[in-house]
């Protein structure tokens, strides 16, 4: 797992997400498909993970981005599967989900921030 991705990769992810949401078959989820690779984005802002509940397919890479101005956060799995460490504003962290299941996580700095990723597959 990489703690940070290059800005150009993030720009490409955001652009692909926007394009996918504009397509006629859009489900409204921030999930995009490029070939056989799937990516999804979670924004950390207003002391929340956005979206707070996300459903993805096996093999999806989820990227978290701290969009909270001036405040550090983490993304930490309840079961210890991942821990981003401290994410300063603008930092990103990614995890690829290779196994189906429900993954709950929180911010270890602000434990009231909680969210869930459901991996289907």
CNS distance restraints for C-alpha pairs under 8 A (distance, minus, plus):
assign (resid   1 and name CA) (resid  94 and name CA) 6.70 0.50 0.50
assign (resid   1 and name CA) (resid  95 and name CA) 6.21 0.50 0.50
assign (resid   1 and name CA) (resid  96 and name CA) 7.78 0.50 0.50
assign (resid   2 and name CA) (resid  93 and name CA) 6.71 0.50 0.50
assign (resid   2 and name CA) (resid  94 and name CA) 6.39 0.50 0.50
assign (resid   2 and name CA) (resid  95 and name CA) 7.95 0.50 0.50
assign (resid   3 and name CA) (resid  84 and name CA) 6.58 0.50 0.50
assign (resid   3 and name CA) (resid  92 and name CA) 6.61 0.50 0.50
assign (resid   3 and name CA) (resid  93 and name CA) 4.63 0.50 0.50
assign (resid   3 and name CA) (resid  94 and name CA) 6.50 0.50 0.50
assign (resid   4 and name CA) (resid  91 and name CA) 6.64 0.50 0.50
assign (resid   4 and name CA) (resid  92 and name CA) 5.09 0.50 0.50
assign (resid   4 and name CA) (resid  93 and name CA) 5.30 0.50 0.50
assign (resid   4 and name CA) (resid  94 and name CA) 7.37 0.50 0.50
assign (resid   5 and name CA) (resid   9 and name CA) 6.46 0.50 0.50
assign (resid   5 and name CA) (resid  10 and name CA) 6.82 0.50 0.50
assign (resid   5 and name CA) (resid  92 and name CA) 6.56 0.50 0.50
assign (resid   5 and name CA) (resid  93 and name CA) 7.27 0.50 0.50
assign (resid   5 and name CA) (resid  94 and name CA) 7.95 0.50 0.50
assign (resid   6 and name CA) (resid  10 and name CA) 6.49 0.50 0.50
assign (resid   7 and name CA) (resid  11 and name CA) 6.13 0.50 0.50
assign (resid   8 and name CA) (resid  12 and name CA) 6.15 0.50 0.50
assign (resid   9 and name CA) (resid  13 and name CA) 6.15 0.50 0.50
assign (resid  10 and name CA) (resid  14 and name CA) 6.14 0.50 0.50
assign (resid  11 and name CA) (resid  15 and name CA) 6.06 0.50 0.50
assign (resid  12 and name CA) (resid  16 and name CA) 6.03 0.50 0.50
assign (resid  13 and name CA) (resid  17 and name CA) 6.10 0.50 0.50
assign (resid  13 and name CA) (resid  39 and name CA) 7.39 0.50 0.50
assign (resid  13 and name CA) (resid  41 and name CA) 7.96 0.50 0.50
assign (resid  14 and name CA) (resid  18 and name CA) 6.20 0.50 0.50
assign (resid  14 and name CA) (resid  41 and name CA) 7.97 0.50 0.50
assign (resid  15 and name CA) (resid  19 and name CA) 6.17 0.50 0.50
assign (resid  16 and name CA) (resid  20 and name CA) 6.02 0.50 0.50
assign (resid  16 and name CA) (resid  32 and name CA) 6.29 0.50 0.50
assign (resid  17 and name CA) (resid  21 and name CA) 6.19 0.50 0.50
assign (resid  17 and name CA) (resid  30 and name CA) 5.73 0.50 0.50
assign (resid  17 and name CA) (resid  31 and name CA) 6.29 0.50 0.50
assign (resid  17 and name CA) (resid  32 and name CA) 5.45 0.50 0.50
assign (resid  17 and name CA) (resid  40 and name CA) 7.83 0.50 0.50
assign (resid  18 and name CA) (resid  22 and name CA) 6.42 0.50 0.50
assign (resid  18 and name CA) (resid  30 and name CA) 7.93 0.50 0.50
assign (resid  19 and name CA) (resid  23 and name CA) 6.61 0.50 0.50
assign (resid  20 and name CA) (resid  26 and name CA) 6.48 0.50 0.50
assign (resid  20 and name CA) (resid  30 and name CA) 7.91 0.50 0.50
assign (resid  20 and name CA) (resid  31 and name CA) 7.54 0.50 0.50
assign (resid  20 and name CA) (resid  32 and name CA) 5.83 0.50 0.50
assign (resid  21 and name CA) (resid  26 and name CA) 5.28 0.50 0.50
assign (resid  21 and name CA) (resid  27 and name CA) 7.44 0.50 0.50
assign (resid  21 and name CA) (resid  28 and name CA) 6.08 0.50 0.50
assign (resid  21 and name CA) (resid  29 and name CA) 7.40 0.50 0.50
assign (resid  21 and name CA) (resid  30 and name CA) 7.04 0.50 0.50
assign (resid  22 and name CA) (resid  26 and name CA) 6.71 0.50 0.50
assign (resid  30 and name CA) (resid  40 and name CA) 5.84 0.50 0.50
assign (resid  30 and name CA) (resid  41 and name CA) 6.37 0.50 0.50
assign (resid  31 and name CA) (resid  38 and name CA) 7.12 0.50 0.50
assign (resid  31 and name CA) (resid  39 and name CA) 5.91 0.50 0.50
assign (resid  31 and name CA) (resid  40 and name CA) 4.60 0.50 0.50
assign (resid  31 and name CA) (resid  41 and name CA) 7.27 0.50 0.50
assign (resid  31 and name CA) (resid  56 and name CA) 7.63 0.50 0.50
assign (resid  32 and name CA) (resid  38 and name CA) 5.86 0.50 0.50
assign (resid  32 and name CA) (resid  39 and name CA) 5.70 0.50 0.50
assign (resid  32 and name CA) (resid  40 and name CA) 6.56 0.50 0.50
assign (resid  33 and name CA) (resid  37 and name CA) 6.00 0.50 0.50
assign (resid  33 and name CA) (resid  38 and name CA) 4.64 0.50 0.50
assign (resid  33 and name CA) (resid  39 and name CA) 6.71 0.50 0.50
assign (resid  34 and name CA) (resid  38 and name CA) 6.30 0.50 0.50
assign (resid  37 and name CA) (resid  59 and name CA) 7.35 0.50 0.50
assign (resid  37 and name CA) (resid  60 and name CA) 7.00 0.50 0.50
assign (resid  38 and name CA) (resid  57 and name CA) 7.97 0.50 0.50
assign (resid  38 and name CA) (resid  59 and name CA) 6.93 0.50 0.50
assign (resid  38 and name CA) (resid  60 and name CA) 4.83 0.50 0.50
assign (resid  38 and name CA) (resid  61 and name CA) 6.44 0.50 0.50
assign (resid  39 and name CA) (resid  60 and name CA) 5.36 0.50 0.50
assign (resid  39 and name CA) (resid  61 and name CA) 4.85 0.50 0.50
assign (resid  39 and name CA) (resid  62 and name CA) 5.84 0.50 0.50
assign (resid  39 and name CA) (resid  63 and name CA) 7.55 0.50 0.50
assign (resid  40 and name CA) (resid  56 and name CA) 7.76 0.50 0.50
assign (resid  40 and name CA) (resid  60 and name CA) 7.04 0.50 0.50
assign (resid  40 and name CA) (resid  61 and name CA) 6.30 0.50 0.50
assign (resid  40 and name CA) (resid  62 and name CA) 4.78 0.50 0.50
assign (resid  40 and name CA) (resid  63 and name CA) 6.29 0.50 0.50
assign (resid  41 and name CA) (resid  62 and name CA) 5.62 0.50 0.50
assign (resid  41 and name CA) (resid  63 and name CA) 4.86 0.50 0.50
assign (resid  41 and name CA) (resid  64 and name CA) 5.92 0.50 0.50
assign (resid  41 and name CA) (resid  65 and name CA) 7.65 0.50 0.50
assign (resid  42 and name CA) (resid  49 and name CA) 6.43 0.50 0.50
assign (resid  42 and name CA) (resid  50 and name CA) 5.46 0.50 0.50
assign (resid  42 and name CA) (resid  51 and name CA) 6.21 0.50 0.50
assign (resid  42 and name CA) (resid  62 and name CA) 7.15 0.50 0.50
assign (resid  42 and name CA) (resid  63 and name CA) 6.10 0.50 0.50
assign (resid  42 and name CA) (resid  64 and name CA) 4.67 0.50 0.50
assign (resid  42 and name CA) (resid  65 and name CA) 6.44 0.50 0.50
assign (resid  43 and name CA) (resid  49 and name CA) 5.85 0.50 0.50
assign (resid  43 and name CA) (resid  50 and name CA) 5.07 0.50 0.50
assign (resid  43 and name CA) (resid  51 and name CA) 7.35 0.50 0.50
assign (resid  43 and name CA) (resid  64 and name CA) 5.75 0.50 0.50
assign (resid  43 and name CA) (resid  65 and name CA) 5.10 0.50 0.50
assign (resid  43 and name CA) (resid  66 and name CA) 6.19 0.50 0.50
assign (resid  43 and name CA) (resid  67 and name CA) 6.24 0.50 0.50
assign (resid  44 and name CA) (resid  48 and name CA) 5.76 0.50 0.50
assign (resid  44 and name CA) (resid  49 and name CA) 4.74 0.50 0.50
assign (resid  44 and name CA) (resid  50 and name CA) 6.21 0.50 0.50
assign (resid  44 and name CA) (resid  64 and name CA) 6.97 0.50 0.50
assign (resid  44 and name CA) (resid  65 and name CA) 5.96 0.50 0.50
assign (resid  44 and name CA) (resid  66 and name CA) 4.71 0.50 0.50
assign (resid  44 and name CA) (resid  67 and name CA) 5.40 0.50 0.50
assign (resid  44 and name CA) (resid  68 and name CA) 6.25 0.50 0.50
assign (resid  44 and name CA) (resid  73 and name CA) 7.83 0.50 0.50
assign (resid  45 and name CA) (resid  49 and name CA) 6.58 0.50 0.50
assign (resid  45 and name CA) (resid  50 and name CA) 7.24 0.50 0.50
assign (resid  45 and name CA) (resid  66 and name CA) 6.74 0.50 0.50
assign (resid  45 and name CA) (resid  67 and name CA) 5.25 0.50 0.50
assign (resid  45 and name CA) (resid  68 and name CA) 4.64 0.50 0.50
assign (resid  46 and name CA) (resid  68 and name CA) 6.49 0.50 0.50
assign (resid  47 and name CA) (resid  68 and name CA) 7.56 0.50 0.50
assign (resid  47 and name CA) (resid 110 and name CA) 7.90 0.50 0.50
assign (resid  47 and name CA) (resid 113 and name CA) 6.43 0.50 0.50
assign (resid  48 and name CA) (resid  52 and name CA) 7.30 0.50 0.50
assign (resid  48 and name CA) (resid 113 and name CA) 5.64 0.50 0.50
assign (resid  48 and name CA) (resid 114 and name CA) 7.47 0.50 0.50
assign (resid  49 and name CA) (resid 113 and name CA) 7.05 0.50 0.50
assign (resid  49 and name CA) (resid 114 and name CA) 7.18 0.50 0.50
assign (resid  49 and name CA) (resid 115 and name CA) 6.43 0.50 0.50
assign (resid  51 and name CA) (resid 115 and name CA) 7.96 0.50 0.50
assign (resid  52 and name CA) (resid 114 and name CA) 7.26 0.50 0.50
assign (resid  52 and name CA) (resid 115 and name CA) 4.62 0.50 0.50
assign (resid  52 and name CA) (resid 116 and name CA) 6.29 0.50 0.50
assign (resid  53 and name CA) (resid 115 and name CA) 5.86 0.50 0.50
assign (resid  53 and name CA) (resid 116 and name CA) 4.89 0.50 0.50
assign (resid  53 and name CA) (resid 117 and name CA) 5.87 0.50 0.50
assign (resid  53 and name CA) (resid 118 and name CA) 7.74 0.50 0.50
assign (resid  54 and name CA) (resid 116 and name CA) 6.40 0.50 0.50
assign (resid  54 and name CA) (resid 117 and name CA) 4.80 0.50 0.50
assign (resid  54 and name CA) (resid 118 and name CA) 6.18 0.50 0.50
assign (resid  55 and name CA) (resid 117 and name CA) 5.74 0.50 0.50
assign (resid  55 and name CA) (resid 118 and name CA) 4.62 0.50 0.50
assign (resid  55 and name CA) (resid 119 and name CA) 5.88 0.50 0.50
assign (resid  55 and name CA) (resid 120 and name CA) 7.27 0.50 0.50
assign (resid  56 and name CA) (resid  60 and name CA) 6.35 0.50 0.50
assign (resid  56 and name CA) (resid 117 and name CA) 7.36 0.50 0.50
assign (resid  56 and name CA) (resid 118 and name CA) 6.27 0.50 0.50
assign (resid  56 and name CA) (resid 119 and name CA) 5.01 0.50 0.50
assign (resid  56 and name CA) (resid 120 and name CA) 6.22 0.50 0.50
assign (resid  57 and name CA) (resid 100 and name CA) 7.81 0.50 0.50
assign (resid  57 and name CA) (resid 119 and name CA) 5.36 0.50 0.50
assign (resid  57 and name CA) (resid 120 and name CA) 4.85 0.50 0.50
assign (resid  57 and name CA) (resid 121 and name CA) 5.59 0.50 0.50
assign (resid  58 and name CA) (resid  97 and name CA) 5.81 0.50 0.50
assign (resid  58 and name CA) (resid  98 and name CA) 5.19 0.50 0.50
assign (resid  58 and name CA) (resid  99 and name CA) 5.98 0.50 0.50
assign (resid  58 and name CA) (resid 100 and name CA) 6.04 0.50 0.50
assign (resid  58 and name CA) (resid 119 and name CA) 5.82 0.50 0.50
assign (resid  58 and name CA) (resid 120 and name CA) 5.87 0.50 0.50
assign (resid  58 and name CA) (resid 121 and name CA) 5.16 0.50 0.50
assign (resid  59 and name CA) (resid  96 and name CA) 6.15 0.50 0.50
assign (resid  59 and name CA) (resid  97 and name CA) 5.35 0.50 0.50
assign (resid  59 and name CA) (resid  98 and name CA) 4.91 0.50 0.50
assign (resid  59 and name CA) (resid  99 and name CA) 7.78 0.50 0.50
assign (resid  60 and name CA) (resid  96 and name CA) 5.56 0.50 0.50
assign (resid  60 and name CA) (resid  97 and name CA) 5.60 0.50 0.50
assign (resid  60 and name CA) (resid  98 and name CA) 7.43 0.50 0.50
assign (resid  61 and name CA) (resid  94 and name CA) 6.51 0.50 0.50
assign (resid  61 and name CA) (resid  95 and name CA) 5.47 0.50 0.50
assign (resid  61 and name CA) (resid  96 and name CA) 3.97 0.50 0.50
assign (resid  61 and name CA) (resid  97 and name CA) 6.24 0.50 0.50
assign (resid  62 and name CA) (resid  94 and name CA) 5.45 0.50 0.50
assign (resid  62 and name CA) (resid  95 and name CA) 5.44 0.50 0.50
assign (resid  62 and name CA) (resid  96 and name CA) 6.22 0.50 0.50
assign (resid  62 and name CA) (resid  97 and name CA) 7.74 0.50 0.50
assign (resid  63 and name CA) (resid  92 and name CA) 6.61 0.50 0.50
assign (resid  63 and name CA) (resid  93 and name CA) 5.59 0.50 0.50
assign (resid  63 and name CA) (resid  94 and name CA) 4.24 0.50 0.50
assign (resid  63 and name CA) (resid  95 and name CA) 6.70 0.50 0.50
assign (resid  64 and name CA) (resid  75 and name CA) 7.72 0.50 0.50
assign (resid  64 and name CA) (resid  92 and name CA) 5.41 0.50 0.50
assign (resid  64 and name CA) (resid  93 and name CA) 5.27 0.50 0.50
assign (resid  64 and name CA) (resid  94 and name CA) 6.19 0.50 0.50
assign (resid  65 and name CA) (resid  89 and name CA) 7.95 0.50 0.50
assign (resid  65 and name CA) (resid  90 and name CA) 6.34 0.50 0.50
assign (resid  65 and name CA) (resid  91 and name CA) 5.83 0.50 0.50
assign (resid  65 and name CA) (resid  92 and name CA) 4.38 0.50 0.50
assign (resid  65 and name CA) (resid  93 and name CA) 6.71 0.50 0.50
assign (resid  66 and name CA) (resid  72 and name CA) 7.53 0.50 0.50
assign (resid  66 and name CA) (resid  73 and name CA) 7.00 0.50 0.50
assign (resid  66 and name CA) (resid  87 and name CA) 6.42 0.50 0.50
assign (resid  66 and name CA) (resid  88 and name CA) 6.63 0.50 0.50
assign (resid  66 and name CA) (resid  89 and name CA) 4.99 0.50 0.50
assign (resid  66 and name CA) (resid  90 and name CA) 5.30 0.50 0.50
assign (resid  66 and name CA) (resid  91 and name CA) 5.70 0.50 0.50
assign (resid  66 and name CA) (resid  92 and name CA) 6.47 0.50 0.50
assign (resid  67 and name CA) (resid  89 and name CA) 5.71 0.50 0.50
assign (resid  67 and name CA) (resid  90 and name CA) 5.91 0.50 0.50
assign (resid  68 and name CA) (resid  72 and name CA) 7.52 0.50 0.50
assign (resid  68 and name CA) (resid  89 and name CA) 5.74 0.50 0.50
assign (resid  69 and name CA) (resid  89 and name CA) 5.79 0.50 0.50
assign (resid  70 and name CA) (resid  88 and name CA) 7.64 0.50 0.50
assign (resid  70 and name CA) (resid  89 and name CA) 6.12 0.50 0.50
assign (resid  71 and name CA) (resid  88 and name CA) 6.74 0.50 0.50
assign (resid  71 and name CA) (resid  89 and name CA) 6.41 0.50 0.50
assign (resid  72 and name CA) (resid  86 and name CA) 6.26 0.50 0.50
assign (resid  72 and name CA) (resid  87 and name CA) 5.46 0.50 0.50
assign (resid  72 and name CA) (resid  88 and name CA) 4.59 0.50 0.50
assign (resid  72 and name CA) (resid  89 and name CA) 6.25 0.50 0.50
assign (resid  72 and name CA) (resid 109 and name CA) 7.88 0.50 0.50
assign (resid  73 and name CA) (resid  86 and name CA) 5.78 0.50 0.50
assign (resid  73 and name CA) (resid  87 and name CA) 5.29 0.50 0.50
assign (resid  73 and name CA) (resid  88 and name CA) 6.78 0.50 0.50
assign (resid  73 and name CA) (resid 107 and name CA) 5.94 0.50 0.50
assign (resid  73 and name CA) (resid 108 and name CA) 7.43 0.50 0.50
assign (resid  73 and name CA) (resid 109 and name CA) 6.08 0.50 0.50
assign (resid  73 and name CA) (resid 110 and name CA) 7.30 0.50 0.50
assign (resid  74 and name CA) (resid  83 and name CA) 7.21 0.50 0.50
assign (resid  74 and name CA) (resid  84 and name CA) 5.70 0.50 0.50
assign (resid  74 and name CA) (resid  85 and name CA) 5.73 0.50 0.50
assign (resid  74 and name CA) (resid  86 and name CA) 5.18 0.50 0.50
assign (resid  74 and name CA) (resid  87 and name CA) 5.65 0.50 0.50
assign (resid  74 and name CA) (resid 106 and name CA) 7.48 0.50 0.50
assign (resid  74 and name CA) (resid 107 and name CA) 4.70 0.50 0.50
assign (resid  74 and name CA) (resid 108 and name CA) 5.96 0.50 0.50
assign (resid  74 and name CA) (resid 109 and name CA) 6.72 0.50 0.50
assign (resid  75 and name CA) (resid  82 and name CA) 7.79 0.50 0.50
assign (resid  75 and name CA) (resid  83 and name CA) 5.95 0.50 0.50
assign (resid  75 and name CA) (resid  84 and name CA) 5.45 0.50 0.50
assign (resid  75 and name CA) (resid  85 and name CA) 7.48 0.50 0.50
assign (resid  75 and name CA) (resid 105 and name CA) 6.53 0.50 0.50
assign (resid  75 and name CA) (resid 106 and name CA) 5.76 0.50 0.50
assign (resid  75 and name CA) (resid 107 and name CA) 5.15 0.50 0.50
assign (resid  75 and name CA) (resid 108 and name CA) 7.28 0.50 0.50
assign (resid  76 and name CA) (resid  80 and name CA) 7.00 0.50 0.50
assign (resid  76 and name CA) (resid  81 and name CA) 7.95 0.50 0.50
assign (resid  76 and name CA) (resid  82 and name CA) 5.79 0.50 0.50
assign (resid  76 and name CA) (resid  83 and name CA) 4.32 0.50 0.50
assign (resid  76 and name CA) (resid  84 and name CA) 6.32 0.50 0.50
assign (resid  76 and name CA) (resid  85 and name CA) 7.91 0.50 0.50
assign (resid  76 and name CA) (resid 105 and name CA) 5.33 0.50 0.50
assign (resid  76 and name CA) (resid 106 and name CA) 5.38 0.50 0.50
assign (resid  76 and name CA) (resid 107 and name CA) 5.96 0.50 0.50
assign (resid  76 and name CA) (resid 108 and name CA) 6.46 0.50 0.50
assign (resid  77 and name CA) (resid  81 and name CA) 5.56 0.50 0.50
assign (resid  77 and name CA) (resid  82 and name CA) 5.35 0.50 0.50
assign (resid  77 and name CA) (resid  83 and name CA) 6.36 0.50 0.50
assign (resid  77 and name CA) (resid 103 and name CA) 6.98 0.50 0.50
assign (resid  77 and name CA) (resid 104 and name CA) 6.01 0.50 0.50
assign (resid  77 and name CA) (resid 105 and name CA) 4.17 0.50 0.50
assign (resid  77 and name CA) (resid 106 and name CA) 6.55 0.50 0.50
assign (resid  78 and name CA) (resid 103 and name CA) 7.65 0.50 0.50
assign (resid  78 and name CA) (resid 104 and name CA) 5.75 0.50 0.50
assign (resid  78 and name CA) (resid 105 and name CA) 5.08 0.50 0.50
assign (resid  78 and name CA) (resid 106 and name CA) 7.00 0.50 0.50
assign (resid  79 and name CA) (resid 104 and name CA) 7.92 0.50 0.50
assign (resid  82 and name CA) (resid  95 and name CA) 7.72 0.50 0.50
assign (resid  84 and name CA) (resid  93 and name CA) 6.17 0.50 0.50
assign (resid  87 and name CA) (resid  91 and name CA) 5.36 0.50 0.50
assign (resid  87 and name CA) (resid  92 and name CA) 6.91 0.50 0.50
assign (resid  87 and name CA) (resid  93 and name CA) 7.87 0.50 0.50
assign (resid  97 and name CA) (resid 119 and name CA) 7.08 0.50 0.50
assign (resid  99 and name CA) (resid 119 and name CA) 7.07 0.50 0.50
assign (resid  99 and name CA) (resid 121 and name CA) 7.73 0.50 0.50
assign (resid 100 and name CA) (resid 118 and name CA) 7.47 0.50 0.50
assign (resid 100 and name CA) (resid 119 and name CA) 4.61 0.50 0.50
assign (resid 100 and name CA) (resid 120 and name CA) 5.08 0.50 0.50
assign (resid 100 and name CA) (resid 121 and name CA) 5.64 0.50 0.50
assign (resid 101 and name CA) (resid 118 and name CA) 5.86 0.50 0.50
assign (resid 101 and name CA) (resid 119 and name CA) 5.16 0.50 0.50
assign (resid 101 and name CA) (resid 120 and name CA) 6.76 0.50 0.50
assign (resid 102 and name CA) (resid 116 and name CA) 6.95 0.50 0.50
assign (resid 102 and name CA) (resid 117 and name CA) 5.86 0.50 0.50
assign (resid 102 and name CA) (resid 118 and name CA) 4.41 0.50 0.50
assign (resid 102 and name CA) (resid 119 and name CA) 6.21 0.50 0.50
assign (resid 103 and name CA) (resid 116 and name CA) 5.64 0.50 0.50
assign (resid 103 and name CA) (resid 117 and name CA) 5.09 0.50 0.50
assign (resid 103 and name CA) (resid 118 and name CA) 6.19 0.50 0.50
assign (resid 103 and name CA) (resid 119 and name CA) 7.86 0.50 0.50
assign (resid 104 and name CA) (resid 114 and name CA) 7.36 0.50 0.50
assign (resid 104 and name CA) (resid 115 and name CA) 5.85 0.50 0.50
assign (resid 104 and name CA) (resid 116 and name CA) 4.39 0.50 0.50
assign (resid 104 and name CA) (resid 117 and name CA) 6.37 0.50 0.50
assign (resid 105 and name CA) (resid 114 and name CA) 5.74 0.50 0.50
assign (resid 105 and name CA) (resid 115 and name CA) 5.52 0.50 0.50
assign (resid 105 and name CA) (resid 116 and name CA) 6.22 0.50 0.50
assign (resid 106 and name CA) (resid 110 and name CA) 7.78 0.50 0.50
assign (resid 106 and name CA) (resid 111 and name CA) 5.92 0.50 0.50
assign (resid 106 and name CA) (resid 112 and name CA) 7.33 0.50 0.50
assign (resid 106 and name CA) (resid 113 and name CA) 5.39 0.50 0.50
assign (resid 106 and name CA) (resid 114 and name CA) 4.25 0.50 0.50
assign (resid 106 and name CA) (resid 115 and name CA) 6.29 0.50 0.50
assign (resid 107 and name CA) (resid 111 and name CA) 5.25 0.50 0.50
assign (resid 107 and name CA) (resid 112 and name CA) 7.49 0.50 0.50
assign (resid 107 and name CA) (resid 113 and name CA) 5.58 0.50 0.50
assign (resid 107 and name CA) (resid 114 and name CA) 6.84 0.50 0.50
